[in-house]
Amino acid sequence: ILVFPTDKVLKEKRKLFVHSVGMGTINGLLDELLEKRVLNQGEMEKVRDENATVMDKARALIDSVIRKGPQACQICISHIREDDSLLAGTLGLSSGSQSGNYLNTQESQVAVPPFPAPQAMQDNPVKLASSGPGGNLKLCPLETAQRIWKEKSAEIYPIMERSIRTRIALIICNTEFENLPRRDGADVDIRNMKMLLEGLGYSVDVKENLTASDMTIELKAFAARPEHRTSDSTFLVLMSHGIRTGVCGKKYSEEVQDVLKVNTIFQILNTWNCPSLKDKPKVIIIQACRGENQGVVWLKDSVEASGNCSLLAPEDFEDDAIKKAHVEKDFIAFCSSTPDNVSWRHPVLGSLFIIKLIEHLQEYAWFCDLEEIFRKVGARYFLHSTYLFVLTLYGAALDMFFY
């Protein structure tokens, strides 16, 4: 693993920092840099008082730090990682450093094995938002990657070289509805899933607040993307309210059955309709309810009425409500709840399903195949006070191991 001096890191991230940092983080950095004697009182006040806009303050701040040298830059970077993990993820800053003056970056922390290694073995770590699950994707040691490849090469889906592949992923999330409650916390799920997929090497498109017809159109357009021809896999993430028959569009009501059926998703991405993904793993993740029997109940907001609703304060988790779908070759689908049970979403932290899924991918992707990771999540019971729920993996149909 190569390392760059931290002043070089900040120089490379300067423009992105200026456009991304918020006033709260700037104030925190000024306090930290003053306390650590990187800046004196006059320098701190000059940055704070002599620049009118947030971007001007950010520009003056980072330029002052860079001029102070690598140690000052390390203090700045450490504060960003500890106090604003969303900004750290945006800037591509690693959570660890090789020494007081050096830092692993997205560009530098790349293992280069002598063979096409599995994706989690060669892709970069990404820091997730502070409002959701934290931590980094762990990199696989070269010797472990070589051992796995030697033992399972004939059973692993082919991995294309990073320099030529064009991985793409699609997130569809419905937050606002005409007749259903707003799915508060969905923005956190979008942000964290996008960061995770980007860390795995995918270019991610996000589409929001769609009808079932709109979702179908977006799925067909995604299936027709030319990038799939030079990709080795794809991810599709769907997050919405739901019923047993599928995923609700934004116009759903008892009178208007605005529902995207799950079988439709598989049909659009199958070999017949999407030949560019033939023999390539297609991963579908669905965060929605599949019914309304509540083995665990926090805050009920399911589409269909139910008499056994209860509230667990002060957690304020909410449910979303999907039907088990037939899975075709080279598909794997992971849903957030079993049939006739709801899944849970926190209005501020996001859904427990997405939180736990990301945590497991971060922890195990460096040596476990995807189906094994899904099963680890699905096999776990998560206890909150006196309430319990389980996540379940559906219809695995991958012919080989997907790393």
Buried (B, 14 or more C-beta within 10 A) or exposed (E): EEBBBBBBBBBBBBEEBBEBBEEEBBEBBBEBBBEBEBBEEEBBEBBBEEBEEBBEBBBBBBBBBBEBBBBBBBBBBBBBBEBBBBBBBBBBBBBEBBEEBBBBBBEBBBBEBEEBBBBBBBBBBBBBBBBBBBBBBBBBEBEBBBEBBEEBEEEBBEBBEBEEBBBBBBBBBBBEBEBBBEBBBBBBBBBBBBBBBBBBBBEBBBBBBBBBEBBBEBBBEBBEBEBBEEBBBBBBBBBBBBBBBBBBBBBBEEEEBBBBBBBBBBBBBBBEBBEBBEEBBBBBBBBBBBBBBBBBBBBBBBBEEBEEBEEBEEBBBBBBBBBBBEBBEBBBBBBBBBBBBBBBBBBEBBBBBBBBBBBBBBBBBBBBBBBBBBBBBBEEEBEBEEBEBBBBBBBBBBEBBBB
